[in-house]
Amino acid sequence: MLRGKCVVLGVTGGIAAYKAAALASLLTKNGAKVRCVLTRHACEFITPMTFSAVTGQEAMVDEFAPRRDIAHISLAKEADLFLVAPATADILAKFAAGVADDLLTSAFLANPAPVLLAPAMNANMWRHPATQANVSLLASRGVRFVGPESGHLACGDADIGRMSEPDVIFETAKALLLPKRDMEGVRVLVTAGPTRESLDPVRFITNHSSGKMGYAIAQAARDRGADVTLVSGPVNLPAPDGVKLVPIQTTVDFRPETVSATKIKKTGGDMTIHLVPNPDVAAQLGRDKRPGQILVAFAAETDHMVENARGKRLKKNADMVVANDVIAPGAGFGVDTNIITLITAQGETALPMMTKREAADAILDGVMSLRI
């Protein structure tokens, strides 16, 4: 099924490197040409000969070994997918910083193809703010992640940090190599990010939304062939290529009844702000919905998630509500993962923790099933 596709498979120095050989074999058996690049630390765990044997291609380590071509450039030109498994904390930091000190990092910088990383490391290393910052930065640049998962780690702990199994990585790679184009001709409008309602020239009311989920949906719809318009509040995210971006500032659930023309001064006493409802945009869209039009609403809840989301679907006349508990670990604001439940008239589908891009595709899969 992958005949004619070339995967550059990077292998870095972690105990999970042994699983990379099974992944290389799986890709090869399904028709892909697999070009393996090992870091020097990876060679402490597994040999290049293993990858040469399972792929039928030379496995490379040394950027300056005698060759007729410039290795990192030829790899980048050939790749349909740049895949690194395992991806250690060290390689994530180097990729994020643009370090090019060996064949793998140089090829990464030269590579224009989609990138998929399968992290593997100790749980504390994964949770470290530096690693999470590197993951967020890479994700904002379009890098895709699969895992890590929870399980038994080499250090003896049972925690997050285990590399995803080869078959899981393979399925994710296959989706990138053979992307769906099931939304060609479909127009998609996505709203994302927070909004701001002014109290005075200095202060405003907002919410904690980072926009990451909405941006992931816009990117996923674009990749599936849709004509996408993204209405975005103020976020710290780059505008997605190929998407029409409409920046906005206001319209949240409530706004101050009055906005002061000058800064409100502290008087030492209590301050009371009278709030009035803004127009309910989702409800208005539900009332104005045309035949064949699909409306998806989001329910960010802190308690009684499913019950509240069911009510919201009816109240807004939405075809689907995507519900999540924003105080659950891995599902709140600002993180790169989500745990969602899709609620339609036909029932509810609870999904496990996944990246926001994976969640975006799951949401769009649900939307497309409603169009049938």
N, C-alpha and C positions, 0 to 999 in steps of 0.2 A: 504493500500500500504506500510505501515511502520511496518507491523507485524514482530515481532522478533527484532526490533530496540529499543534501550534504549537511551533516551535523558535525560541528567542531565541539568535541567533548573535552573540557578541561577537568583535570583531576588534581586536587590539592592535598596537602599533607594532613590527613585525618584518618582514624581507624576505619571510617566508612568507605575509604578508597576501595576496599575489596568489593563493595557492592557496585562500584562503577564498572567493573568488568562485566557483571551480569547485565547492566544497563547497555553497555556497548554491544554486547552480544544480541540483546533484544532488538536494538535499533538496526543492527546489521541483518538479522534474520527477517526483518520486515522491509528490507530493500534499501535502507539508507546507506549512503557512503559515510563512514564515521572516521574522522581525523582526530586522533587523540593527542592531547598535549598535557604532559605531566610536569608539575613543578618538581624541583629537586627534593623538597620535603616529601612529596607524594612517593618518590622512589624509595623512601625508607619503609613504606608500607606495602608497596606492590611494584612489580617491574614493568618497564615499557614492553618487554617481550610478551607479557600476558595480553596486552591490548593489541599488539600487532597480530597475535595468533587468532584472536576472536574477531578482528575486523578485516584482516587481510590488507591493512594499510600500515605504513610506518608510523609508529608512535614516537613523538618528538619531545625532547626535553631542552636541548641546548639551542639557543637562538643563533649562536654563531658557528654551529657545525657546518662543514662544507656542503653547499647545495647550489643548484643552478638558479635558484630563485631566492627572493627575500621572504623568509618563512612566515613572518607575522603578517605580511601584506598578502601573500598568496592564500593563506588560511582565511583571512578576512574576506577576500574576493570570492572564495569558494563557498563560504558558509551560507546556508539557508536558515540555520539556527545555531546560536552560540550558547552552549549548555555547559554549566559547571556543576559537577557533583562528585564529591562533596565540595561545598563552598565554605571554607573556614572563615572565622572572624577576621583573620589576617587578609584574606583575599577580598572580602567585602570592603575592608578599609582601603585597600589599594585601589580597587575599582572606583570607589566613591571619590578618592583624592586624585585619581588620574595618574597614579604611579605606573611607570612602564619600565620595570627593572628585570624582566625575564620574558620568555617567549609568550607565556599565557597573558600577562598583563599588557604586553605590547599588542598582541593580537586583539585583545578586548578593545583597546583604544582605537584601533584601525577598523573595527568591525561595524558595518551598517545594518547587519541582520538582527532580528529579534533576539533578545537575551533571556535565558531562563536559568535561575540559580536555585540550587537545592542546598540550603544551609545545613551544617552539622557541626555541633560544638557543645560544650558544657552549658547547662542551663543558665548559670550566672553570667557566662560570657554572652549568651544570647540576649539576656535581659539587660545587660550593661547599657547605660544611656548612649555610649559611643557607638555600640553596634546597632542599636535601634535608630540612631540618627543616620548612620550609614545606610541602613535598609530603607528608611524613609526617603533619603536623598536619591538613592538608586531607583526606587519605585516611582518617584516624581519624574524621573528621566525616561520612564517607560520600561524599566527592567521588570520582568515577571519573576515571582517566587513560587516555589512549591515546598511546603513544609516550613520549618521543621515540625516533627511530631513528638508526642510524649511517649516515653517508653524507657526501657533499660538502657542506660548510657555506659560507655566504657569505663567511666570513673566509678561505677557502681551505683550511682543515683538512679532513681526512677523519676524522670522529670522531662520537661521539654528540651529539645536539642537534638533528638535523633533524626537522622536523614530519612526522608520518605523512601519507601521501598521502590526498587527499580520499576515495577509495573505501574506504580502511581506516577512516577516521573515520566515514564514512557507515554502514558495517556495525555499528560499535560503537554509534552513535547509534540505529540501527534496533533493536538488541537492547534498548536502554533504553526506547525508545518502545513497543515491542511485546514485552514481557518474556514469557519462557516461564512457563507455569504447569503444568508437567508433573509436579510433585511434590505436588500436592494430595492429601491423604489419606495421605501417606507420613510416617512418624515417623523422625526423624534424630537420632542421638546423636553429638556431636562432642566430642573432647577436645582441649584446647589449652593452650599455655603450659608453663612450667617447673613443677617441684615442688621441695620442700625437705625434706631429711632432716637432722634436728638432730644436731650433734655434742655440743653443750652448750647452755646457755641463751643463748649469744651467737652461736655459729657454726653454719653448716649447709652441706650439700652440695647443689648445684643444677646446672642446665645453662643454656646460653645462649639457650634458646627465648624469643622475644618474644611468641608467641601469635598473630602476625599472620596466618599461614596458616590456622590453625584458626578464627579469628574471621571471616576472609574466606569460608571454607566455610560457616560457620553463617549468615552474612548472605546468601550466594548461595542456600542451600537455603530460607531464609525467603522470599526474593523469588520463588522458584519455587513457593511454596505449601506447603512442608513444615511440619510441626509439629516445631520444633527445640528440643532440649535441649543446652546448651553446658556441659560440665564443664571448668572453667578453673582453672589454677594462678594464682599471683600475677603479674599483668601490669599494664602501664601503658596499658591500652586501655579505652575506655568500653564499658559493657555494651550490646550491640546491642538496639535496640528490637524487640519482638515475639518475643524468644527467651527461653526459660527458662534462667536462669544458675544453675549450681551451683558455688560456689567451693570449691576444695580446696587442700591444702597438700602432702600427701605422696604417696608411691608412685612411685618412679623405678626404674631398673634395679638399683641397689644401695643399701643403707643401712648405716650403722655398726652393728656388732654390739652395741655398748653405747652408751648416751647418758649423758653425765655430768650429774649433778644440779647441779653447780657449774661455773663457767668453768674450762676447762683452762688451766693456767698454763704459760708458757714456762720450760723448765728448762735451756736451752742445749744439750741433746742432741737426737738424732733423735726424731721423733715418728712412731709407727706407728699407722695406723688400720685396723682389721680390718673389711672390708666383707663383708656377706652378701647374697645375692640377695633382692629383693622378689618377691612373687607376680607372675607374668607375666600381666598383665591381658589383653593381646591374645591370647595363646595360650589362656587360659581362655575368652574369648569365642569363639574358633575351635572349641573343643571343645563349647561349649554352643550353637552356632549352630543356629537353627531353620530348617526348610524355608522358602525364600523370603527369608530374611534375608541381607543383603549385608554383608560385613566388609571394610573398607578399612584397611590398615596403612600406616604411613609408614616409609621407610628413609632416614635421614639418614646418608650415608656420606662417607668421605674418600678411599676407594680401592676399586677393584673394585666399583663401584656396582651395576651391573646383575647381576653374579654374586651378590653378597651379597643383593640384593633378591629375586632368584629363590628363593634358599634360605629367605629370611624368609617368602615367600608360602607355601611348603610347610610350614614349621615352624609357622606360626601358623594354618594352614588358612584363609588369607585369600583372598577372591575377587579382590582387587586390591591391589597394593602401589604406592604412589607413592614413587618414588626420586628423591633429589636429592643432588648433591655439595655439601656445605655449605661447602667451601673454594673453590668456583668463584665468580668475580666475578659479582655479581647474583643469587646463589642461596643465600647464607648466611643466618645468623641476623640478625634485626633490620632487614633491607632490605625494600623494598616490591615487589620483583620476585622471580621464581623461575624456575628451569629444571628441569623435571620430566620423568620418564619413567614412563609408566603400564604396569605389568606385570600381565598376567592369564594364565590358562591358554591363551588363544588367541594370545598374542604380546606384543610390546612396542611402545609408541608413544612416541617421543622428541619432545618439544615444545620450541619455541624459547623464548627469554627472554620473559616476559610479566609483567604485574602479578599480584600474588597473587589479586586478585579474578578476573582472567581465568583464572588457573590453577585457581581454585576451580570456576568454571563448567565447565572442561574435565574436571576430576575428576568432577563430578556428571553430565556428559554420559556419561562412561564407566560410571558406576554405573547410570544409567538404561538404557544399552544392555545391561547384564548382566541387567536385570530382564525384558527382552523374552523 
